[in-house]
Amino acid sequence: MTDPEGKDPAIDKQWLELPSGINGDRYIINTMYSSGERNYTHLYDKDTYLSLWTAYPLKSSHMGSLDRPSSWSYNPNIDSQYQADLRSKSYDTGDNGLSYSRGHMIPNASRNGISEMQKQTFHVTNSVPQRQDKFNGTIWAKLETAVRAEASSEEIYVVTGVAFRKKGGSETIKYIKPQHDTKQCPVPNYFYKVVMKVKRSGGTITSASTVGFWFEHKKYSGSYADHTVSVDQIEQWTGMNFFVNLPDSVEASAETNANWSSFQSF
């Protein structure tokens, strides 16, 4: 199994968070809406039962304190035969004895200010197998909290993704199945997140800043800020093209930053 290469801009050229699209019948680019407002767009791989990336805008009105939904559901926009049954249970324990959670691509807490949007984060197509101990519940959760803090005073743009091999790599891919299904789901070897801020003059984007975070899928004890890289670097590793709807000159300069503090102060 290899990672696909980005080809064409996805869905709508006005949506700044969107990466490039993917060619091939196995891939579905799907956008979830709530009362006419876009919630998130994800690139879904029917062969692996996983979203390879999920892109969304994030601002203060999206976040709140609604109770977490008690169950997951199928995505109504995708035939259930292409979805892993994670509605009531998570994934089996891996052959390495690790517990894998239903890791959100777009977090519950990034949409718990609007009930319908929040429920859409509990579609099984928004879940990937993610080790809980010393990853999902620690360093990854702290990164998600930090990203939300940046969106408390301005709208930002986020893409969360997984990779199984770096471009040209030959890493071993492990598979796991849901507790209530026989489908085999690959366990990502890497998780990444890229975020962007923009500045405008009137309706024109004049500048932007981005930063990326890249993690091997393993346990961590340090800070998420120790794992920053440039968006350019993540593009090289994944073959994807992020923030393709930025003006070309703005995109080229924005994607070189690899410093979290510089992004925060932009």
C-alpha positions as CSV (number, residue, x, y, z in Angstrom):
1,M,0.0,0.0,0.0
2,T,1.3,3.4,-0.9
3,D,0.2,6.9,-0.1
4,P,-1.5,8.7,-3.0
5,E,-0.2,11.9,-4.5
6,G,-2.1,15.1,-4.5
7,K,-3.5,16.2,-7.8
8,D,-6.3,18.7,-8.1
9,P,-7.8,21.3,-5.6
10,A,-10.8,19.8,-3.8
11,I,-14.4,20.9,-3.8
12,D,-14.3,24.7,-3.6
13,K,-11.5,27.1,-4.4
14,Q,-12.7,29.6,-1.7
15,W,-12.1,27.2,1.2
16,L,-8.6,28.0,2.4
17,E,-8.1,24.8,4.5
18,L,-8.4,22.4,1.6
19,P,-5.5,20.3,0.5
20,S,-5.2,18.9,-3.0
21,G,-7.6,16.3,-4.2
22,I,-6.8,12.7,-5.2
23,N,-7.4,10.8,-8.4
24,G,-8.9,7.3,-8.2
25,D,-12.2,5.5,-7.7
26,R,-11.2,4.3,-4.2
27,Y,-11.2,7.9,-2.8
28,I,-14.2,10.0,-1.8
29,I,-14.0,13.7,-1.0
30,N,-16.9,14.4,1.2
31,T,-18.0,17.6,3.0
32,M,-20.3,17.6,6.0
33,Y,-22.7,20.5,6.4
34,S,-24.7,21.8,9.4
35,S,-27.6,24.1,8.7
36,G,-25.9,25.1,5.4
37,E,-22.5,25.8,7.0
38,R,-19.6,23.6,6.1
39,N,-18.4,21.6,9.0
40,Y,-15.4,19.7,7.6
41,T,-14.1,18.1,4.4
42,H,-12.4,14.7,4.4
43,L,-10.6,12.5,1.9
44,Y,-11.9,9.0,2.5
45,D,-10.2,5.8,1.3
46,K,-12.8,3.1,0.7
47,D,-10.0,0.4,0.7
48,T,-8.7,1.2,4.1
49,Y,-11.9,2.4,5.8
50,L,-10.0,5.6,7.0
51,S,-9.9,9.3,6.2
52,L,-6.4,10.2,5.0
53,W,-7.0,13.9,5.8
54,T,-9.7,16.0,7.4
55,A,-9.7,19.7,6.8
56,Y,-11.8,22.3,8.6
57,P,-12.0,26.0,9.7
58,L,-11.9,26.6,13.4
59,K,-13.2,29.7,15.3
60,S,-14.6,30.4,18.8
61,S,-18.2,29.8,17.9
62,H,-17.4,26.2,17.0
63,M,-16.2,25.5,20.5
64,G,-18.3,25.2,23.7
65,S,-19.2,22.7,26.5
66,L,-21.8,20.4,25.1
67,D,-21.8,16.9,26.6
68,R,-19.9,14.3,24.5
69,P,-22.2,12.1,22.5
70,S,-22.6,8.6,23.9
71,S,-22.2,6.7,20.6
72,W,-20.8,6.8,17.1
73,S,-22.8,6.4,13.8
74,Y,-22.2,5.7,10.1
75,N,-21.6,8.6,7.8
76,P,-24.9,9.0,5.8
77,N,-23.0,10.3,2.8
78,I,-20.9,7.1,2.3
79,D,-22.2,3.6,1.7
80,S,-22.0,1.6,4.9
81,Q,-20.2,-1.3,3.1
82,Y,-17.2,1.0,2.9
83,Q,-17.2,1.9,6.6
84,A,-15.8,0.0,9.6
85,D,-18.4,-0.8,12.2
86,L,-17.1,1.3,15.2
87,R,-20.5,2.4,16.3
88,S,-20.5,0.8,19.7
89,K,-17.0,-0.5,20.2
90,S,-13.5,0.6,19.3
91,Y,-10.7,-1.5,17.7
92,D,-9.3,-4.8,18.9
93,T,-6.2,-4.8,21.0
94,G,-3.2,-4.9,18.6
95,D,-0.8,-7.9,18.4
96,N,1.6,-5.7,20.4
97,G,-0.9,-5.6,23.3
98,L,-1.6,-1.9,22.8
99,S,-5.1,-0.4,23.2
100,Y,-6.2,1.6,20.2
101,S,-8.9,4.3,20.5
102,R,-11.3,5.7,17.9
103,G,-9.0,8.6,17.3
104,H,-10.9,11.7,16.0
105,M,-9.5,13.4,13.0
106,I,-11.5,16.5,13.8
107,P,-11.8,16.6,17.6
108,N,-15.1,16.6,19.5
109,A,-13.9,19.6,21.4
110,S,-13.4,21.6,18.2
111,R,-17.1,21.3,17.4
112,N,-18.8,21.0,20.9
113,G,-20.4,24.4,20.6
114,I,-22.8,23.3,17.9
115,S,-24.8,20.1,18.4
116,E,-25.2,18.9,14.8
117,M,-21.5,19.7,14.0
118,Q,-20.4,17.8,17.1
119,K,-22.5,14.7,16.2
120,Q,-20.8,14.7,12.8
121,T,-17.4,14.3,14.4
122,F,-18.7,11.0,15.7
123,H,-19.2,9.4,12.3
124,V,-17.0,6.3,12.1
125,T,-15.4,7.8,9.0
126,N,-13.8,10.4,11.4
127,S,-12.1,7.6,13.3
128,V,-8.6,6.2,12.9
129,P,-6.9,3.6,15.1
130,Q,-4.8,5.6,17.5
131,R,-2.8,4.3,20.4
132,Q,-4.3,5.7,23.6
133,D,-1.5,5.4,26.1
134,K,1.2,8.2,25.8
135,F,-0.2,9.5,22.5
136,N,-4.0,10.2,22.0
137,G,-4.6,11.0,25.6
138,T,-1.5,13.0,26.2
139,I,0.7,14.7,23.6
140,W,-1.9,14.6,20.8
141,A,-4.6,15.9,23.1
142,K,-2.4,18.8,24.3
143,L,-1.6,19.7,20.7
144,E,-5.4,19.8,19.9
145,T,-6.0,22.0,22.9
146,A,-3.2,24.4,21.8
147,V,-4.6,24.7,18.3
148,R,-8.1,25.5,19.8
149,A,-6.5,28.2,21.9
150,E,-5.1,29.9,18.7
151,A,-8.7,29.9,17.4
152,S,-10.2,31.6,20.4
153,S,-9.6,35.1,18.9
154,E,-9.4,34.5,15.2
155,E,-10.5,31.9,12.6
156,I,-7.7,29.5,11.7
157,Y,-7.5,26.6,9.2
158,V,-6.6,23.0,10.2
159,V,-5.7,19.8,8.4
160,T,-5.2,16.6,10.3
161,G,-3.9,13.6,8.5
162,V,-2.3,10.1,8.7
163,A,0.4,8.5,6.7
164,F,1.4,4.8,6.4
165,R,4.7,5.3,4.7
166,K,6.8,8.4,3.9
167,K,6.9,9.0,0.1
168,G,9.2,6.4,-1.3
169,G,9.5,4.5,2.0
170,S,8.9,0.8,2.8
171,E,7.7,1.0,6.4
172,T,5.8,-2.1,7.7
173,I,2.0,-1.5,7.9
174,K,0.1,-3.3,10.7
175,Y,-3.6,-4.0,10.5
176,I,-6.3,-4.2,13.1
177,K,-10.0,-4.8,13.0
178,P,-12.9,-3.3,15.0
179,Q,-14.3,-5.4,17.8
180,H,-17.6,-5.8,16.0
181,D,-16.4,-6.1,12.4
182,T,-14.1,-8.3,10.3
183,K,-12.8,-5.4,8.2
184,Q,-9.0,-5.0,8.5
185,C,-7.9,-1.4,9.0
186,P,-4.3,-0.3,8.7
187,V,-2.7,1.4,11.7
188,P,-1.1,4.7,10.7
189,N,2.6,4.9,11.1
190,Y,2.5,8.7,11.2
191,F,0.1,11.4,12.3
192,Y,0.4,15.0,11.3
193,K,-1.4,18.3,11.7
194,V,-0.9,21.5,9.7
195,V,-2.5,24.9,10.7
196,M,-2.7,28.2,9.0
197,K,-3.5,31.9,9.8
198,V,-4.1,34.6,7.2
199,K,-4.1,38.4,7.1
200,R,-6.3,40.3,4.7
201,S,-6.7,43.7,3.3
202,G,-10.3,44.1,2.5
203,G,-11.2,40.7,0.8
204,T,-7.6,40.1,-0.4
205,I,-5.2,37.8,1.4
206,T,-2.0,39.6,1.8
207,S,0.0,37.2,3.9
208,A,-0.2,33.9,5.8
209,S,1.6,31.7,8.3
210,T,1.6,28.0,8.6
211,V,3.2,25.4,10.8
212,G,3.2,21.6,10.8
213,F,3.4,18.9,13.5
214,W,4.7,15.4,12.6
215,F,4.6,12.4,14.9
216,E,5.6,8.8,14.5
217,H,2.8,6.7,16.0
218,K,4.5,5.8,19.3
219,K,4.5,6.9,22.9
220,Y,5.8,10.3,23.9
221,S,6.8,12.1,27.0
222,G,7.8,15.5,25.8
223,S,6.0,18.5,24.4
224,Y,4.1,18.7,21.1
225,A,6.2,21.9,20.4
226,D,9.2,19.6,20.0
227,H,7.7,18.1,16.9
228,T,7.1,21.1,14.6
229,V,8.2,21.0,11.0
230,S,7.4,23.1,8.0
231,V,4.4,22.4,5.8
232,D,6.8,22.1,3.0
233,Q,8.5,19.2,4.8
234,I,5.2,17.4,5.4
235,E,4.3,17.8,1.7
236,Q,7.6,16.1,0.8
237,W,6.9,13.2,3.2
238,T,3.3,12.7,2.1
239,G,3.1,13.8,-1.5
240,M,0.2,16.0,-0.6
241,N,-0.2,19.7,-1.4
242,F,-1.7,21.7,1.4
243,F,-3.5,25.1,1.3
244,V,-3.7,25.0,-2.5
245,N,-6.2,27.8,-2.6
246,L,-3.9,30.4,-1.2
247,P,-2.4,32.9,-3.8
248,D,0.8,31.2,-5.1
249,S,3.2,33.8,-3.8
250,V,1.6,33.8,-0.3
251,E,1.6,30.0,-0.2
252,A,5.3,29.7,-1.1
253,S,6.5,32.0,1.7
254,A,4.0,30.8,4.3
255,E,4.8,27.1,4.2
256,T,8.5,27.4,5.1
257,N,7.9,28.2,8.8
258,A,8.7,25.5,11.3
259,N,8.4,27.4,14.5
260,W,5.3,27.2,16.8
261,S,6.1,30.6,18.5
262,S,6.4,32.4,15.2
263,F,3.0,31.0,14.2
264,Q,1.5,32.1,17.4
265,S,2.7,35.6,17.1
266,F,1.7,36.1,13.5
